[in-house]
Amino acid sequence: MKNTSTGLDKNVASGLCYVLCWISGLVFFLLEKEDQDVRFHAMQSIIVFGGLNILNILLSISLIGLPLVPLVMIVWVVLWVLLIIKGFQGEHYKLPYVGDLAEKWAAQIKA
């Protein structure tokens, strides 16, 4: 594996983008200047886990949505484990819709 501008191997940087959910995604998105795969994983992490975080907050403050919080948390954990594994394996794993959006935004926004 080649090193990224962060000094880490590409697969390590890609996996670390997901470890602290959207926070580590944001850190790697701001630090990585060159490697588009790492920028993609960072942006996908920001979109997926940032979106789930917002959804979880909105459901938690609503009595109607409160029963859905455990379901959102199960989806969160499954995606978290899946994306960490795929990232550390060096795969360019795209989630439906979110992956296309992450690719587009990662290429457009320069840190």
Summary of the structure (lengths in Angstrom):
residues: 111
radius of gyration: 14.4
end to end distance: 23.1
largest distance: 49.4
contacts: 347
relative contact order: 0.18
helix: 71%
strand: 2%
